Amino acid sequence: MNAKKNKVGTWHEGNSVELLINGDDFFTQVFESIGAAQQEVLIETFILFEDRVGEALQRVLIDAAQRGVRVVMTVDDYGTSDLSSAFVREMTDAGVQIQLFDPRPKLMGMRTNLFRRLHRKVVVIDAQLAFIGGINYSVDHMADTGITAKQDYAVKVRGPIVADIYRSTTGMLGPVVRKSWSPLKVVTRQTGSARMLLAERDNREHTTDIEEQYLRAMSTATQRITIANAYFFPSYRFLRELRSAARRGVKVTLILQGQPDMPFVRMCSRLTYTWLLREGVVIHEYTQRALHGKVALVDQEWSTVGSSNLDPLSLALNLEANLFIRDQRLNQQLHEHLKELAAAHSKQVNLKGLAKGQWWRAPMIFLSFHFLRHFPAIAGLFPVHGLRLKPMRAPQALPAAAEIKNEDELHDQEKSV
């Protein structure tokens, strides 16, 4: 295996990659792969809803566990907070192990674990096949839900990169799971021509790894940069790199939300529009449905697909995972798709439209922009907790009312389960 190291990870050659667009592609491929699993299924997700997609996932996981496959699913307690006891019991009774990331009690019915979420979306099958992207297990990722559907992406990969993804995913296993767990032997043979790097973001060792990969690629761009991202409010460095690229003649195109699932997000993104448009950046707002994707391409080879948005939560607080891929075929496929998305289902933003009312909005834009830019530092004043994982059991499907205060207490609780 030929690998080139850098400070944030290792580039691996000899991988195969397939782009999956929306839940229609993703769920079909994932469920079929789980159905063919022989030894192990590891899943991480921010959201699992008890709808027809969640129920379909439940069925394939139960079937896998019943035929002797080891199944571990890690879900975020904030994103996945309302599963019924019956739904959980059916899985745990069949042998599916479910972990809650950072379980916290509700305060007056409100969820309190707002920041530093497990936002990764990863699947690893038999340590040989992996999926990474931004798609959660919910029906709103299916196109047939109409205007409420979300536009999103993932990739299916094989090859040496799977070893890194597997190590990352097994690093998310809690002590109760590890007690009876032994790692599989990872198959690292080459399966294609794509070079890949896995970049993670956490609150310990890899705080800026994903952003650094973006910055490196943009700083060397010579032809085009295209970014399609749901929540766009990046760092000062990121914005300056986009401006610099546009100034030296690179075609910089942003495809952002025009039908946002959270209107506040669009307002934040628009705080950056005037500054970028003046430098020649082209901005499209996607209007067919809510854009939930987190993809980008640079020049003719570089692409990224993953869970990380370009906002303070993803770049400075959440746990995220992105694949960075050097493959001309994937780059061109993604380029053609995004080009069609912009042409057929988006509205281009111009300075003239933004100028209306600018005289009274300018002070608010300035203050809001700089407050939000420093928001991660403000949130960073609160303690950074360790990797808190608690097994989910029925009938108590949700965390107990008492807050887990430290990892020693967590381990004591898990030993008594």
N, C-alpha and C positions, 0 to 999 in steps of 0.2 A: 504494500500500500504506500503510495506516494503522498506525503502530507507536508503542508507548509504551515508552520506555527506562527502565531502572533499572540499578543497579550490577552486577547479575549477568547481565544479558541483555536481550533485547528481546522484548516481547510482539507477536506478529504476528496480525493478523486474517485471516479468509477462508480457513481451513483445513478440510479434511474429516478425520474420524477414525473408525476402526472398532476396537472392542474385540475382541481375540482371546484366547480362554480355552483354556489348555493347548496342548500340542503338536499336538493334533488339528486345531485351527484354524490355529495359527501355521505349522506346517510346510507344510500344504497351500497357504496363501497365499504364503509365501515361495518355495517351489519353483516354483509357477506363475508368479510374477513374474520369477524368474530365467529361467525358460523363455521368457518373452516379452521379455527384455532385448535391446536393440538395440546399445548402445554400451558400457555399463560396469556392473559389479557390484562393490560394496565391502561387505565383511563384517568385523565385529569380534565375537569371541566369547571367553568365558572357557574353555569346554569344547567340544571336538569329540571324540566317541568313535567308534571304528571299529565301530559296530553298524549295525543296519538304517537308522537315521536318518542317521548319518554317511555311510553308503554311498549313501543316496538324495541327500544333499547333494553328495557327490562326483560322482555321475552328472550332475546338472543343471549343476554348475560346469564339468565337462569338456565337456558339450554346448555350453554358452555360449561357452567359450574356442575350441572348434573351429569355431564359426561366426563368429569374429572379434570377439567381445565381450571387452573388457579386464576381467579378473577378478583382484581382489586380496583375499586373506583374511588377516586378522591374528588370531592366536590367542595366548593366554597360555601361557607355557612351564610354569607350575605347573599350571594347569588342564588343559592338553592336552600330556601328557608321554609318551604311549606309542603314538603312531601308528607303524605299520610302514613300513619303507622302500618296500614295494610300493605301499601306499596313497598315500603321498606322491608316488612316482614317476609313478603314473598321472596325477595332476593336473598336476605340473610339466611332464611331457612334452607334455601337451596345451596348455600355455601358461598355466595357472593360477599366479599368483604368491602364495606363502605366506610370511608374516612371523611370526617368533617374537618375542613381547614379553619382554624381559629374560631371555634364555637364560642359565641357570646350570648348572654341573656338579652332579651328585649327590655327596653325601658319605656313604660307606658305604651306598649304595643309597637314601639319603633325599634328598628335594628340599630345597634350601636357600633357595629364593626364596619365603619364606612371606608376606612383607608387600609392600604397594604393588603389588598385582596389577592387570592389565588385566581388570576385571570387567564392562566394558561389553558390551552385546548390541545391535548396531546393524547394519542392512542398508540400503543406499541403491542404488536401481536407476535408472540413466540420469539421475541428479540430479533426478528428478521424483517419485519414490516412496520412502518410507522406512518402516522398522519399528524400533521401540524397545521393549524390555521386559526381562524377567528370564529368558527361556527359552534354555537351552543346546541344542546339537545332540547329544542323547543320547536313547536309547529310554525312559529313566525319566520323560520328559515326556509320554509317551503313556498315555492312560487305560487301554488294554488290558493294561498291565503289572500291573494290580491294585493291591494294597496298597503296592507299591514305587513306584508312580507319584507324581509331584509335581504339586501344584496351583499353577498359575502363569499369568502374564498378559503380554500385549504389546499394542501398538497399531500399526495401519497408518495412515499419514497422507500426505496430499497438500496442496499449497499453499505459501505463502510460507515456512512453517517449515522446509521441506525445504532451503532455501538454508543455514540455520544448521547443520542436521544434516550437510549435505554438507561444509561448511567444517570442521566438527569432525572428520569422518571422514578427510578428506584431510590434516588436520593430523597424523594418525597414520601417514602413509606415510613409510617410511624412504628414505634417499638412493639406494639401488639402484633402488627403484621410481620415485622422482622423476626419475631420470636419463632415462627414456624416457616420462615421464608429462606430460600437459597437461590442465588441468581442463576439464570440460564447461561449457557455458552452462546455468545453472540457470533453469528455468522457474518464475516466481514468481506466476503468475496465481492469483487467488482461486478456490477450489473448494468452499467451504462457509462455515459461520458460526462455527466454533470459533476462539477465541483461544488461542494457544499460546506457550510459552516453553521453550527448551531450556536446562537447567541442567546443568553438568558439575562434577565434582569431580576435581581433580588435586593435585599436591604443589607447585605453583608459584603460579599466579595465581588459581585458583578452589578454594581449600581448604575453604570452607564454603558454597558457593553453593546446593547442594541443601538443606542443613539450613536455611539462611536462608529459602528459599521455604516450607518447612513452618512455620517459626516465624511468618512474616508471616500466613499463612492462618489458623493456629490462634488467633493473637492477636485477629483480627477476627471469629472465628466467633460466630454468634448462635443457631444451631439444632442442628447436629450435626457431629461429627467421627468418622469411621470409618476405622480403619487396619487393614489386613491385611498383616502383614509377617513374613517367615520368621525373622529374627534381630533380636529387639527388645531392645536395651540401649542406649538413646540417652543423650544428654548431660544434664547437670543442667538446662540451659536448656530442653531439650525436655520433660523431665518436669515442670518447673515450669509450662510453658505448658499442658500437658494438665490439670494440677491447677487452674490458674486458670480454664480454660474450664469445667471441671466445676463449680467453685464458683459461677460466674455463671449456671448453669442450662443450659449446652450439654450435649446428650446425647453423651457421649464413649464410644465402643465400640472395643475392641481385639480383633482376631481373630489369635491367635498359635498357635504350634505345639503340638499335643497329641500328635502322633506324629512326633517330631523325627527328622531324618536324623542329627543329631549331638546326643545326649542332653545334653552339656555346655551347648548353646545354651539348652535349655529351663530348665536350672538358673539360668543367668544372667538370663533373662527373669523368672523367678520371684522374683529378688531385689527386683524393683520392685513386685510385686503388692500387698503389704499397704499400702504407702504410697499407691498409686493407688486401691485399692478403698475405703479410708477416706474418700477425697474424692468418691466416687460414680461413679468410672470403672467401666464394665462390661467384664469381660474374658471372652472365650470362647477355649477351646482347641480347635482344629480337629482332629478325630480320624479322619476318613475316610482320609487319606493324609498324607504329608509336605507341609506348606505351604511353598512356595518363592516365593510372590508378594511383590511390593513395590509395593502400591497403597494409595491413600488417597483420601478425599473429604471436603470441608468444605462445609457448607450445601447449596445447591441447584445450584451451578454448578462449583465448583473440584474438580479431580481430578488425581492424578498416577499415572503408570505409568512404570516404569524398572527399572534394575538395582540401585539403591542400597537395601541393607538399612538398618535403623536400629540399627546397632551400631558399635563403634569402628573396625572394619576398613573398612566402607563410608564412614562419616562423616569419618574422619580419615586413612586410609591408601591405599585403593584408588582406581583410576581408574574413575569411574562416570558414567552419563548417565541423566537422567530428563527426561521431558516433563511440563510443568505445563500443564493444559488447563482452559479456562473454556468449558464447553459443558453446558447443562442436560440434553440428551438422554443424553450419555455419563455424566454424574453420576448420573442416575436409573437408567440401566441397571446401572451398577456398584453402586449402592445396593441395588437389588432382588436382584442376584446375591449380594452379601455378606450381606444379610439372610437369604436362603435358606440360605447356607452356615452361618451361625451357628445358625439354627433347626433344620436337619435333620442337620447333621454335626458339631456342636460341643458341648462341655460347658462350662457356665458356671462360673466359679470364684467361690467366696465366701470371706469372711473366716473363717467357722467352720472350714472345711476347712484353711485355711492356719494356723490357730492351734495345731493339734496339734503338740506338740514345739517350739513357738516359743521357750520359755524357754532351751533349750540351743542353738538355731540362731541366735538373735539376734546374738551376738558374731561368729559365722562369716559371717552375712549382711552385717553392717556392714563387716568387714574385706575380704571378697571384693568387695563393691560398690565400695568406694573404690579398691581396687587396680585393678580392671578399668576404672573410670572414668578412671584416670590412665594406662592402658596405652598410648594413642597418644602421650602425651608421652614415655614411656619408649622406645618404638620410634623416636620422633623424634630420639633421641640419635644414632642411626645416620645416616650420610650419605644424603641424598636424591639418587638418581641421576637422570640425564636420561632422555630418551626413547630407550631401547635397543631397537632392532629389528634382527633378523638374518634374512636370507632362509633358508628351509628348503629344503634340497636332498636328493634321494635319491642314493646309498644312505644317506648320513649324515643320517637324518631328524631326529635329535635333536642338540642342541648339542655341540660338541667339548668334550673334557675340560677344556681350558684356559679359565679364566674370562675374560670380556671385562672389562677393567679400566676402560676409559674410552671416551668416544665417539670420540676420535681413532683409537684402536686398532680400534674397530668399523668406522669408515669405511675404514681400510686393509684390513681383512679383506674387506669387501664389494666393494672395488675388484678384489680378486683372484679373486672368485667367477666 
